[in-house]
């Protein structure tokens, strides 16, 4: 018989806000539809606020109160993040948005060996996320859901135990429609035990097939279920700030928490990302600020991304305080194990890729590059820019002609013939692209005693083109 575990997160949005803002001040989540308190943290409850209070009552009970509107989409997004983390423990997960997960346990028992071992693997992941949850284990998926949402926090491993547990609930805890609940209560039926004692055919004739189908589903071990969850091939996370942030450097603290969440997600998938994008929503309808952080070598750890973030934030000027942050990492790449050279000896702590990333964050992506050879005899056309650390595909000619270490951006005219030491080397090229040259190159010594590379044109003019170092 297949066992199902249902996890219910009754205050998922509230827990997310507390985690993201590291707050312990009174905080409530307000239902937009009814205007009543939907979720409240312990500080708010200690102030006398109760679930179902209206905003006026809550404000009167606690003056220093943070209020956030309930956002089902944001809560569902957090549920997806939890499912992605739990996916490394349990492969068969069904999302029950916005605050529930149904997990197929039986196939995982072959991996963990026992139910206790499975639970001890699952529990640390949930505890690390600092979320409140209730659970129930049952061979009936719908019963597991209703028992978990009732807060029983137990395993009911047989059909008989499940039926006995369901009988202790009220009819409002069975997931019936409000219409059916009202009709049954008018009949004096308030407990599930009373409902189950009634002839099911008679209930169908009086209340319709939808009620009887729901009652039967509570004790069915096989049911039509939605598709299983599959982790997305990207990482997205949003952070709703309880208090505005006006200083760009202060953004490091909340973004660091987001980067750590990304690190956990990437570690679970053995992946790295070459770039991340941060969207900073500003108050008063100002255009959002978009920061794109590039890594010369794909990274996953928050400690690698933080120096790049700090350099970007140093240059950032905000038009208005930031009220919302969104992080995206859309390109996930498989992590490659680093190769270690046994005889390389001790090296610095920073890798070439990390150095390139820091330089690009400071000078811009276009300001950091390497050079590669081009098959052209003209010195100013014999090389071009390419991405840092990219391999040069052009083969160096042998024997290598004598060339200076420093080439001037453009040749510098000379007033008189220099003191030449070697040469000439004639270069006559470029007729195919409308930039022809005819030059005789020499190694010479200038008036400052430096070895330089000079040339004479066909008209007898002299120019200095580079210096030997």
HUTAQUI-V962788 format. One record per pair of residues at least 6 apart in sequence whose ideal C-beta (glycine too) atoms are under 6 Angstrom apart, sorted by the first residue. I is the first residue (numbers start at 1). J is the second residue. D is the distance in whole Angstrom. If there is no record, write none. Layout:
# HUTAQUI-V962788
i: <I:I>
j: <J:J>
d: <D:D>
This chain:
# HUTAQUI-V962788
i: <1:2:3:3:3:3:4:4:5:5:5:6:6:6:6:6:7:7:7:8:8:8:8:9:9:9:11:11:12:12:12:13:13:14:14:15:16:19:20:21:26:26:26:26:26:27:27:28:28:28:28:28:29:29:29:29:30:30:31:31:32:35:36:36:37:37:37:38:40:47:47:48:49:49:66:72:75:76:76:79:83:83:83:84:84:85:87:88:89:89:90:90:92:92:93:93:93:94:94:94:95:96:102:108:112:134:134:134:135:135:136:136:136:136:137:138:138:138:139:139:140:140:140:141:142:142:143:143:143:146:146:147:150:150:156:156:166:166:167:167:169:170:171:171:171:171:172:174:180:189:200:203:203:204:217:233:234:235:235:235:236:237:237:237:238:239:239:239:240:241:244:244:245:245:245:246:248:248:248:249:251:258:259:259:260:263:263:263:266:270:271:271:272:272:272:272:272:273:273:273:274:274:274:275:276:276:277:277:278:278:279:279:279:280:280:280:280:281:281:281:282:282:282:283:283:283:284:286:286:291:293:294:294:295:296:296:296:296:297:298:307:308:308:311:311:312:356:359:360:368:369:370:370:371:372:372:373:373:374:374:374:376:377:377:378:378:378:404:404:404:404:405:406:406:407:408:408:411:411:412:413:414:414:417:418:418:419:419:420:420:421:422:423:423:424:424:425:426:427:428:430:430:438:439:440:441:442:444:444:446:450:451:452:452:453:453:454:455:455:456>
j: <139:106:105:106:137:139:141:144:103:105:137:102:136:144:145:148:101:133:135:100:134:148:149:99:131:133:39:132:75:78:99:29:75:29:39:131:78:130:239:242:43:44:47:62:65:41:66:37:40:44:58:67:38:39:68:70:67:69:38:70:69:54:52:54:51:53:58:70:49:61:62:61:58:61:242:98:98:97:98:97:93:101:229:231:265:125:231:268:121:122:103:108:104:228:101:103:229:102:225:226:229:102:141:118:118:148:151:153:148:153:144:147:148:152:155:144:156:162:159:221:162:219:221:223:217:218:162:166:218:174:175:165:169:173:162:165:192:218:192:193:192:191:181:184:192:195:181:192:211:195:212:211:212:212:223:332:330:262:265:329:328:258:261:327:326:254:258:325:324:323:321:323:251:321:322:321:313:316:318:313:313:327:302:305:302:300:301:302:300:335:332:335:298:299:300:333:335:298:329:331:295:298:331:294:293:329:292:328:291:327:288:290:326:288:289:322:325:288:323:324:319:320:322:320:321:323:320:319:320:312:308:360:365:357:353:356:357:388:353:333:358:357:361:361:362:361:388:368:368:388:385:386:388:383:386:392:383:394:382:383:384:382:427:429:429:430:437:453:466:467:468:469:466:467:466:465:466:463:465:464:463:462:464:462:444:454:444:445:442:444:443:443:441:442:440:442:441:440:439:438:436:437:458:455:456:455:454:452:454:452:467:468:464:467:465:466:464:463:465:462>
d: <5:5:4:5:6:6:4:5:5:5:5:5:5:4:5:4:5:5:5:5:5:4:5:5:5:5:5:5:5:6:5:6:4:5:4:5:5:6:5:5:4:4:5:5:5:5:4:5:5:5:6:6:5:4:5:5:6:6:4:5:5:6:5:6:6:5:6:5:5:5:4:4:5:5:5:5:4:4:4:6:5:6:5:5:6:6:5:5:5:5:5:5:4:6:6:5:4:4:6:6:5:6:6:6:4:5:5:6:5:6:5:4:4:6:4:4:5:5:6:5:5:6:6:6:5:5:5:6:5:6:6:6:6:5:4:5:6:6:5:4:5:6:6:6:6:6:6:6:5:5:5:6:6:4:6:6:5:5:5:4:5:5:6:5:5:6:6:4:6:6:4:6:6:6:5:4:5:4:6:6:6:5:4:5:5:6:5:5:4:5:4:6:4:6:5:5:5:6:4:6:6:4:6:5:5:5:5:5:4:6:5:5:4:6:4:5:6:5:6:4:6:4:6:4:5:5:5:4:5:5:5:6:6:5:4:3:5:6:3:5:6:6:4:4:5:6:4:5:5:6:4:6:5:5:5:4:6:4:6:6:5:5:5:4:5:5:6:4:3:6:5:4:6:5:4:6:6:4:5:5:6:4:6:6:4:5:6:5:4:5:5:4:6:3:4:6:4:5:5:5:4:5:5:4:5:5:5:6:5:5:6:4:5:5:5:4:5:6:6:6>
